[in-house]
């Protein structure tokens, strides 16, 4: 492998999805890293904890000495093999630690001792994170936004993907943005969400250009919070209102929240556990809005949902879900949406079906 220099040119890393080997401890990685980063730690959490205590009590030299004792012999060989596998799969990548200091330099040296030159990111995680924070702030301030709105079940995310320059906030947050919006896989940490958002905005600006299209979201998408500045810009941006007939909306909800979710749970957990977890998902989502529905209406909807689940389990027919879906849309989500839309009337630039919205955006 030809030798490549270390880098502090961060933009191409993110625009080109360059693989990054994060040699920080797993606990650091879990708090936040980058979309194309994989964790291949120099020290595990326990080793890092012990070295940190030694550093505070006895200084850097003793901490380094302890680190070499803890990560030596077979353990060192295993870590080097993990790095070599990453490098073999990602020869164009880079490695980084927290500040681009001792850990990344030691990793780089051990890899070099094994006969491989592999570059690092100068400044490490801290510099990369600062670059994304600053970039996101600048892009939010300077970008031209268009917001896609519409009642629940109109298929906004499907239409968003057909627009010229979309950034899918729900996709980045791995959540559909409602009580029923949880996905089978967990949401990213807040830091991971912010990093994903910054990278998506950089790509939208540098690769496509023009207005950035976003779906109308509240401040929280699940537990991921939009930057206040972005929410403010979104609240002022031109609004496109997607419209769909009720039957179409009921079908979209059934497909996304019943059929697809059951398939996802079964793929993850197996048929028996997957079915049970899918039932729990639907019922708990309805229970979370019990107070807003009122006790009597909630119980009626829950009874219908339970009956639909029993029918689905018995013969695979998902049509029984249509009744509670339609009632929930008409009596809960639509009145709430209509009130919110009444506050935004002056911003509407186009209303219509998916073809109308896509054609308008492409003009």
Helices and strands as residue ranges (DSSP letters): H 10-15, E 20-22, H 26-31, E 37-39, H 45-58, H 60-70, H 73-89, E 94-96, H 102-113, H 124-142, E 145-150, H 156-160, H 169-173, H 190-203, I 204-208, E 212-215, E 220-221, E 224-225, H 228-236, E 238-242, H 246-253, I 254-259, H 260-269, H 271-288, H 290-293, H 295-315, H 321-328, I 329-333, H 334-342, G 345-347, E 348-352, H 354-362
